[in-house]
């Protein structure tokens, strides 16, 4: 029995397993292999929803910071239900 096994946390054990899996990946080893293979795709819907109006973003930011930005719970609830029903 090794004494240092008693001090290991479950997170440390999981990290060791993840590191071992990365090193077994074809085409690379270590964390650099992960960084080279990571990729994110932005959906067309996300692109359409993103705002390109910096003035509007600044306006909203100032409202949030000053505490004057308000959201109607009824409007949010309706939008959530509508989105769920549309699925």
C-alpha positions as CSV (number, residue, x, y, z in Angstrom):
1,X,0.0,0.0,0.0
2,X,1.3,3.4,-0.9
3,X,0.8,6.2,1.5
4,X,0.3,8.8,-1.2
5,X,-2.8,6.9,-2.4
6,X,-4.6,7.9,0.8
7,X,-4.2,11.6,-0.1
8,X,-5.5,11.5,-3.6
9,X,-8.8,13.2,-4.3
10,X,-11.3,11.8,-6.9
11,X,-10.7,14.9,-9.1
12,X,-7.0,14.1,-9.2
13,X,-7.7,10.5,-10.2
14,X,-10.0,11.7,-13.0
15,X,-7.4,14.1,-14.2
16,X,-4.9,11.3,-14.4
17,X,-7.3,9.2,-16.4
18,X,-8.0,12.1,-18.8
19,X,-4.2,12.7,-19.3
20,X,-3.7,9.1,-20.0
21,X,-6.5,9.2,-22.6
22,X,-5.0,12.2,-24.3
23,X,-1.6,10.5,-24.6
24,X,-3.3,7.5,-26.2
25,X,-4.8,9.7,-28.9
26,X,-3.5,9.2,-32.4
27,X,-1.6,12.1,-33.8
28,X,-0.3,13.7,-30.7
29,X,0.4,13.6,-27.0
30,X,-0.2,15.8,-24.1
31,X,-2.2,19.0,-23.8
32,X,-0.8,20.5,-27.0
33,X,-2.7,17.8,-29.0
34,X,-5.9,18.9,-27.4
35,X,-5.4,22.6,-28.2
36,X,-4.6,21.8,-31.9
37,X,-7.7,19.7,-32.2
38,X,-10.3,21.9,-30.4
39,X,-12.8,23.5,-32.7
40,X,-16.1,25.4,-32.3
41,X,-18.7,26.0,-34.9
42,X,-21.2,28.9,-34.7
43,X,-24.6,28.1,-36.0
44,X,-26.3,30.3,-38.5
45,X,-29.0,31.0,-35.9
46,X,-26.4,32.2,-33.4
47,X,-24.8,34.4,-36.0
48,X,-28.3,35.9,-36.8
49,X,-29.0,36.5,-33.2
50,X,-25.6,38.2,-32.4
51,X,-25.9,42.0,-32.5
52,X,-23.6,44.1,-34.5
53,X,-24.7,47.4,-32.8
54,X,-22.1,48.5,-30.3
55,X,-24.3,51.5,-29.3
56,X,-27.1,49.1,-28.2
57,X,-24.7,47.0,-26.2
58,X,-23.3,50.1,-24.4
59,X,-26.9,51.3,-23.7
60,X,-27.8,47.9,-22.2
61,X,-24.6,47.8,-20.2
62,X,-25.2,51.2,-18.7
63,X,-28.8,50.2,-17.8
64,X,-27.7,47.1,-16.1
65,X,-24.9,48.9,-14.2
66,X,-27.3,51.7,-13.1
67,X,-30.0,49.2,-12.0
68,X,-32.6,50.6,-14.5
69,X,-32.7,47.6,-16.8
70,X,-35.9,45.7,-16.3
71,X,-37.2,42.5,-17.7
72,X,-40.9,41.6,-17.7
73,X,-41.4,38.2,-16.2
74,X,-44.5,37.7,-18.3
75,X,-42.7,38.4,-21.5
76,X,-39.8,36.0,-20.6
77,X,-42.3,33.3,-19.5
78,X,-44.3,33.6,-22.8
79,X,-41.1,33.5,-24.9
80,X,-40.0,30.3,-23.1
81,X,-43.3,28.6,-23.6
82,X,-43.5,29.7,-27.2
83,X,-40.1,28.4,-27.9
84,X,-40.9,25.1,-26.2
85,X,-44.2,24.7,-28.1
86,X,-42.5,25.5,-31.4
87,X,-40.1,22.5,-30.9
